[in-house]
Amino acid sequence: MPVPVAETGYARSTTEHARVDANTDAGASVDWWARMASAKAASDADPNAPKPWLRRPGRDAVENASRAPTRRDIAVPAGVLGIEVRGLTFSYPGIDGTPMEGTTPMIRNLKMALEPGTCTLLLGANGAGKTTLLKILAGKHLVEREKVLVLGREAFYDTGLTSSGDLSFIGGNWQRDVAFAGYNIPLAGDFPASRMLDSIPGVDPERKKRIIEVLDVNVNWRMHQVSDGQRRRVQLAWGLMLPYKVLLLDEITVDLDVLGRAELMGFLREECLSRQVTIVYATHIFDGLESFMTHVAFVANGELKFCKKFEDIEGLKEREPGSLLLTVEGWLREEYVLQRERKLLEKAEKKEFQFSRNNGYASGRTTTTVTYGERLGEKGWLDQSRDRESAFQNSSNAVMR
Ligand SMILES: Nc1ncnc2c1ncn2[C@@H]1O[C@H](COP(=O)(O)OP(=O)(O)OP(=O)(O)O)[C@@H](O)[C@H]1O
């Protein structure tokens, strides 16, 4: 039965919504989710079965005379996972856009499945790969097809996931790339916080009011005069404003005060329970998280060591205050010892000569920083065996180590 917009409590928002008839889009979306859930079950049984959820929503709508989900208040049906990673291996690209030869992939054969209604704490040492994983889940890095699914849709290829607000990623510093100024420029300017918060189309006024209250944001704050914590509050309010179904948080509470952090955690927990959303939260600050999380995922050296329910982890299942810090410290110490052994092994196997690229500076060049590779072999420069390694060695952008 179609649900009138007035009953859902959510105003129509994006252009996608605007295309859809007011009294029928919720019904169409329910139908879409139901069809996708049964298609997913069929595909699990037979890998060759069609996977209609992998199509772009617009195309799907045309082909099947039906619509992709448009109402954000519909819970994800049983059978469709919030997040699914299927044996992902990922390397950061080298200077030519492909993984550098001979380097170990940053993430290796990572498998993970998170259901709606779960809050997962993503843990690991500095450099373990948490941010990388979250960015991949947020669709910010190109990965192989069908390896990373969010709400059954491909995170990198389906841009509708983020543009609809279904997937929200709130990362470290609020930065942006500005032409002629540089990358990662802090988002600041002589404009009020309200300009940021009012710029999001189709926001439910009740939700907006609640979020502004929870984060204690003053909409008149000027963004060039705010403190780091105040800027963070506006960033969070902005990222939470649309009723996401999957939320990825990367160390977002680092500069919030204790009260702000507690209020935010309470709000997220409530969202997880009432709207059955999927939350993944990477942090090194553990205070009070014992009562907040449902799962813990531990990443080390680019591998997912485990992803378990709190109740299934010795030391955490009682949810004693402070137990998370003690338990995680133990895991990190174990990993530190292993890491040291790995490094010693690597050192023993290390080649005499290595090359690496610098931070991108290459004098006099505006395009590629890589030369043609002509190996300096026994025959010297005349040896024509071109390969990538010698390309780096010959490049002005290579440094000897
Ligand atoms: N753009 C990049 N290009 C190449 N390597 C990168 C890039 N970004 C990160 N790395 C490397 O990937 C590894 C994992 O980094 P990542 O930021 O995912 O770690 P993290 O677990 O989030 O660490 P932290 O707890 O310090 O935030 C690090 O060794 C880092 O040097």
The ligand as an SDF file (V2000), in Angstrom:
LIG
                    3D

 31 33  0  0  0  0  0  0  0  0999 V2000
   47.3440    8.1200   -0.5760 N   0  0  0  0  0  0  0  0  0  0  0  0
   48.1710    7.1740   -0.1520 C   0  0  0  0  0  0  0  0  0  0  0  0
   49.1120    6.6440   -0.9720 N   0  0  0  0  0  0  0  0  0  0  0  0
   49.9390    5.6760   -0.5690 C   0  0  0  0  0  0  0  0  0  0  0  0
   49.9010    5.1210    0.6620 N   0  0  0  0  0  0  0  0  0  0  0  0
   48.9920    5.5950    1.5280 C   0  0  0  0  0  0  0  0  0  0  0  0
   48.0840    6.6340    1.1700 C   0  0  0  0  0  0  0  0  0  0  0  0
   47.2850    6.8710    2.2470 N   0  0  0  0  0  0  0  0  0  0  0  0
   47.6960    6.0320    3.2080 C   0  0  0  0  0  0  0  0  0  0  0  0
   48.7140    5.2680    2.7900 N   0  0  0  0  0  0  0  0  0  0  0  0
   49.4160    4.2280    3.5580 C   0  0  0  0  0  0  0  0  0  0  0  0
   48.4730    3.2080    3.8650 O   0  0  0  0  0  0  0  0  0  0  0  0
   48.7320    2.7110    5.1730 C   0  0  0  0  0  0  0  0  0  0  0  0
   47.4330    2.7180    5.9620 C   0  0  0  0  0  0  0  0  0  0  0  0
   47.0260    4.0300    6.1510 O   0  0  0  0  0  0  0  0  0  0  0  0
   45.6420    4.3770    6.8600 P   0  0  0  0  0  0  0  0  0  0  0  0
   45.4840    5.8700    6.8300 O   0  0  0  0  0  0  0  0  0  0  0  0
   44.5710    3.5610    6.2480 O   0  0  0  0  0  0  0  0  0  0  0  0
   45.9140    3.8620    8.3470 O   0  0  0  0  0  0  0  0  0  0  0  0
   45.0130    3.9920    9.6390 P   0  0  0  0  0  0  0  0  0  0  0  0
   44.8100    2.6180   10.1610 O   0  0  0  0  0  0  0  0  0  0  0  0
   43.7960    4.8010    9.3720 O   0  0  0  0  0  0  0  0  0  0  0  0
   46.0000    4.7660   10.6060 O   0  0  0  0  0  0  0  0  0  0  0  0
   45.7140    5.8560   11.7500 P   0  0  0  0  0  0  0  0  0  0  0  0
   45.2430    5.0920   12.9450 O   0  0  0  0  0  0  0  0  0  0  0  0
   47.0350    6.4660   11.9640 O   0  0  0  0  0  0  0  0  0  0  0  0
   44.7070    6.8290   11.2260 O   0  0  0  0  0  0  0  0  0  0  0  0
   49.8110    3.5730    5.7820 C   0  0  0  0  0  0  0  0  0  0  0  0
   51.0120    2.8410    5.7610 O   0  0  0  0  0  0  0  0  0  0  0  0
   49.8960    4.7640    4.8750 C   0  0  0  0  0  0  0  0  0  0  0  0
   51.2240    5.1990    4.7490 O   0  0  0  0  0  0  0  0  0  0  0  0
  1  2  1  0
  2  3  1  0
  2  7  2  0
  3  4  2  0
  4  5  1  0
  5  6  2  0
  6  7  1  0
  6 10  1  0
  7  8  1  0
  8  9  2  0
  9 10  1  0
 10 11  1  0
 11 12  1  0
 11 30  1  0
 12 13  1  0
 13 14  1  0
 13 28  1  0
 14 15  1  0
 15 16  1  0
 16 17  2  0
 16 18  1  0
 16 19  1  0
 19 20  1  0
 20 21  2  0
 20 22  1  0
 20 23  1  0
 23 24  1  0
 24 25  2  0
 24 26  1  0
 24 27  1  0
 28 29  1  0
 28 30  1  0
 30 31  1  0
M  END
$$$$
